[in-house]
Amino acid sequence: MSMRPSSLLPNPVCLPIEVDPADLSDDETFWAMAEAADTLPEGEEDIGMEGGSSEVTLMDEDQTNVQSEQPLRLAESGQRADSAAYQFCPPAHWLPILRLFAKHACQHSLLPERHGQARTANDIYWDAINEMYQHCYINKLPDVWVYLWNSWYCQSRWNLWARSAYSASIPRKRTTMVVEALWRGIKRLVLHLYNRPLIDLALYAIVTKALPPYRLMLDHILKNPRAGRAASLSHMQAAFKQAWERLLKVPIHGSYTTDLSSWTCDCGAQKYHSHLLCI
């Protein structure tokens, strides 16, 4: 049985008309209804919705109550860009801003900067604000800075994405990354045949299809059915080993101070690696 809404409703098109398949919506009803309304027999009135569509058409064509110079919202009353070639953020600034953003996201008070410079979480926060603000100010990007401040760099938003917001330890994973990976697997492996499924169908698929693999994996970790064999490496351990072997081949330029007890190095590049290795 089809789970589409059109299968639960009677066919709204009762007239024998020919409709181009390209004009049909997903449930093959909307444009067909519009086509049927255009082909009503002569002398019959199109009732439409709530008293007829003729009133709606007249209201749409009436421009006497429209003030083109009056802003629709108070926020639109500010100074607008006069140039038709205005760009919110020109492409030449995309990469520099992205690099600054990645740098600010990876910094942490437990990871020393280059040559052992240590900073507190508060120092990292204010330095990041100043650095991004100065970049936008010098390159004349006020709108970009307004967006970055409201969505990323104000205190309430900073605590959601910056690694340095939690100074006691370094988070190993990011919540957004884990949630996106979980739902990507559900949409591609479980609900790949359904577009916008109903809530009961989505819950049934998650309970019966998505959760059992995680239960088997948890049972395998806790009970370890192959106790006599060497434990296989997890995905994170395999990735760590691969990165370690690759970095062993990279030549070292200069001398740096390392601390094995805290797993830190003063090279300044450790914070950018997913496993906190020097790159």
N, C-alpha and C positions, 0 to 999 in steps of 0.2 A: 504494500500500500504506500502510495506516495505521501511524504510528509510536507509537501508544499501547501501553502494556504489555498491555492486555486483548487486543490482536490477536495477541500472541505466546504467550498461554496458552490452554488449553482452557477452555470455558465451565464455571465451577464449579457452575452451577445446572442440575441435571438433572431436577428435579421440575416437573411442569406446574402452576405456581402463578401467580397474578395479583399483580403488584407495582405499586404506585403509582409513576409516574415521579418524583414529588417525593421518594421515599425512596431513590432510586438515587444512588450517588456518581458522580464524574466518569467512571470507567471502567465503571459500571453493574454492579458485581459485589459490592461490600461489603454493601450493605443487602439485595441479593437473596439473598446467602448467609445472612444473619441470618433473613430471612423463610422461607427453605427449612428452616432448622434448627427453626423454630417449628412447621412443618407436617409433621414426620416422622410416618410411620405409627405407630399404637399398637403398643406392644410392642418397638419398635426403640430402642436406646439411642444418645444423642448422644455420640459419642466425644470430639469436640472436639479440643483440642490438648494433647499431653503428658499423657494420662491422664484427660481429661474435664473439662468446665467446671463440674461440680458441686462439686469441691473449691475451685475459684476462687471460686464463689459463697459457699460456707461461710466461706472466709477473709475475704471482703469483708464478710459480715454479722457476723463475730465482732469485737466491740468490747472484749474483755477485755484485749487487749494495747495499747490506745490510751490514753495519758495526755494528756488535754486540756490540763492545766496545764503540761505539760512542753514547752518550745520545741523545734521541729524542728531548729533550727540555733543555734549559739552566738550568731550575730548577732541573733537574735530575742529574746534574753534581756534586752535593754535596755529602757528605759522606753518604753512605747507610748502613743499618744494615746488618752485616755479618751473624747473626744467623737466621736460618730458622724459629725459634720459636719466632721471633719478634712480639710484639703486640703493637699496637698504644696506648692503655690504658688497662692494665690488669684488669680483673674483680674485683680484690680486691680494686681498687681505684674508682670504679664507684660510690658507695654510699657516700664516703667522699666528692668527688667533687660535687656530686648532692646536698648534704647538704650545702656546701659553696655557691653554685650557688643560691639556694633558699634563703639563708640568705641574700646575697647581693641584690637579687631582691626585698626583702620585706622591707629592711631598709628605713627609711625616717627621715628627720631632725625634723619633728613635733612629732615623736614618740620617747620618751626618751628610752635610753638603761637601762640596769639593774642599780638600785639604782639612777636613775635620771640623768645619764650622757647624756648630749646633744651634738650633733655633727652637723656640717653644711653639706650641700650637697657635697661640695668639699672634706671635711674630709672623708665622707662615700665613695666617689669614690676612693680616693687614698688608703684608708685602705683596700678596697676590692681588688684593684689591687695587693697591697703588700701581702695580705693574700693568694690569689690564686697563685701568683708567688712563694712565699716561699713554699707552699705545693707542687707545681710541681718541684721545685728545690730540695727539700729534698728527694722526692721520685723518682728523676731522670726521669721526664716526660717532656723532652723539647718539643717534638712534640705536646703534649697535650696543653702546654702553648702557643705555636705558634698558634694553632687553636683557643684557647679561646681568645687570644688577638685580632686576626684579625677578628673574627666573633662576639665577645661579649663584650670585655672589652676596646677596643679603644673608644675614645670619641664619634665618630660618631655612633657607634653601641650601646654604653651605653645609649644614650638618647632614644633609641627605646624600651628598655625593663625594665630598672631599675625604680623602683618607686620613688627613690630619685632624679631623673633627673628633676622633676618638684617640686620645693621646696615650691611653694605658697600654695599648697593643696595636698591632698592624692587622687589619682585617684580611683574611686570606681570600675571601670571595666577596663579591658585591651582590646585594639583594636583587637589584635590577637584572643583573646577568643571570642569576639562578632562575628567577621567575620567567624571563624571556625564553631561556632554554627549555624550561618545563612546558610552556604553552606552545613553543615551536614544535616540540615533539608530539604534543597532543593534536595539533592542527594538521600536521603532515602525516602522522602515522595512524591516528585514530579517526579523526573527523575529516579526512581528506576528500571524502565523497559527498560531503554536505556543506553547503554554503549558507551561513547563518541558521544553524539548526535551532530547533525549539529547546527550551531550557531542560525539559524532561529527557529529551533525547541526548543532550550533551552530558547531563549527569549520569545517565545510564551507560553511555560510552566510556566516561571517565572511570566509573566504578568497575565495570566489567572488562575493559580493555587496557586502560592506562595504569591502574594501580597494581594489578597482579605482577608485572615485571619488577616493580620496586619491592614488592613483598618477597619475591624469590631472591632478589639480590640481598636484601636485609637478612633473610634466613641463611643465605650462603655465607655472609660475613660473620654472623653470630655462631653458627654451628660448625663451620669449616669442615665439610665432608671429606676433604682431602688432607687430613692432618698429617699423614705420613709423607706427603710431598712438599716441596718448597712452595710457599705461597706465591702466586703470580702477582706481578706488579699491577697496581691500580692505574687508572688512566692518568692521574696526576703524577704518580711515581714514574711512569714511563715517559711522560713529557719532561719531568725534571731530569731524568737520566739522559734523554736526548739533548736537552739544552746544555747539560754539563759537558757531555762529550764534544759538542760543537764548539763551546767556548774554550775547551782545552787547546784547540788548534789556533786560537787567536793570539797573536804576539802581544806582550805587555810592554807598553811604553811608559817609562818613568817608574817611580817607586811609590807605594801606597801603604798605609797603615791599616791592618785588618785586625778584627777581634772575633775569634771563633766562638767565644762564650755568648756574645750578643749577635753574631752573624752579621757584622757590619763592616763596611769598607769606606774609606774617605775619598773614593774616586768620584763620587757625585752622580754616577750613572746607575747605581744599584736600584734606585727607586723606580726606574722605568721597566725593569724586568718583572715578568709575572711571578717568577719564583725567587725574586730578590737576589739574583746573581749579578755579578759585575759584567757589563756588556762592553 
